[in-house]
Structures are given as C-alpha cells and as structure tokens.
Amino acid sequence: MPKYYLEKVAGYYLYYTKHCIIECMHAHASDRSLTESGSAKFFVKSDGSTVLQHRGNLTDREIIKIQKFIKLHFMEMYDMWVKDSERGFYGENK
C-alpha cells in the first residue's frame, strides 16, 4: 500500500492501494491502521482541487487541511501515482 508521504497530514496518512489503481487518481486518508474503514477518499483533479467521495471519520477541519495539502503537492503525488496506474486525474479520459 504505497503512501504518498511518510508523515501524516492532519493526523492521517495519504495513500492508495494497488487494487484501486483502476480508478482515476485519488488519495485515501487513514490513521495508522491504513484501512478503508473510517478513511476518507479524495479524487484529485488536474488543477489540484479534490472531490471528496467518502469523508470517513474525518472532521470538516481535517478534510480542509488535507485538501489544501493535496492542492500544494498534487504533482508530486501524481508522479508517484503514474508509476502504478494508467489512469489520470479525476474527470479526464486517459
């Protein structure tokens, strides 16, 4: 389960799984257990903005912090994503 970063953002790891690379680029936000139960899922657009699919157990404040972080770092995250997936950003046909 690749993590985008080793450090947590707003108390959560940002990661994706090898099983979900058939979808467009996204990031799960989960605590130390790294399970989808209770985690949030953010689809990432080509401008770095996100579409929240699942909020999990995250608060509004945590979601906003993570969205801001993704907006600042989405190209670094995308570089990692494309090593495992042929899918592009959310809303694009790739």
N, C-alpha and C positions, 0 to 999 in steps of 0.2 A: 504494500500500500504506500505509494510514493507521497511524501509530504512535500508541499511546495517550499516550506521553510521549517527549520528545526525549532525555532522559537514559536511560542504561542502568540496569537493576535487576539486581544480582548479575552484572554483565558482559554483560547481554543486553537487546536492545530488545524491548518488548512491542508487538505489532501484530496486525492482522487484514488479510485481503485482501478485495477486492471480490467475489472468486469464492466466498468461504466465508460470506457473509452469509445464505445459505440455511439455515445451521445455527443452533443456539442460540448465545447469547453465549459467546465464548471469546477467549483470547489465545494467540498464538504467542510463544515466547521464542526469539530467534535472535541470533547475533552480527552483525557488521557486514554480512555478505552478505545477510541477510534472506531466506534461502531456507528451505523447509520441511525440507530435508535436514539432519539433525542437530539440528533445533529441537524444542522441547517444545511441547505443546498442552494448555492448561488450560481446561476448561469451567467457567464461573462460575455458581454458584447464587445465588438471591435473597438469601441471608444473607452473601454474600461468600466463602463457602468454595468450594473448587475440586475438580474431579475431573480428575486427570491422565490424559489419553488417551495421549500419547506423551511419553516422557522425553527422547528425543533423546540428545545427548551431555552433558546436564547431570548434575552430581553431586547426591547427596541434599541436601547443604548448599545448593546453588544453588536447587534446587527449593523447599526450605523457605523460603528468603528471598523468593523470588518469590511463593509462596503467601501469606506474611504481608503482602507489599506489596499484592497484589490485595485481600486482606481489608480493608485500610485504605482503599483507593482505588476499590473496585468501583463505587460510584455515579457517580463522575466518569467512569470508563471506560464505564459503561452509557450515560451521557448522550451520549457520542461514538458508541457502537455503534448506538443507536436512530436516529441521523441517517441511517444507511445500511441498516439492517435492520429488518424487521417481526417478527423473532424475538426472544423474550425470554430469560430466564435458563434455564439447564440444568434440565431436569425440569419445566418449565412448558409448558402448551399455549397458545401465543399465535400 
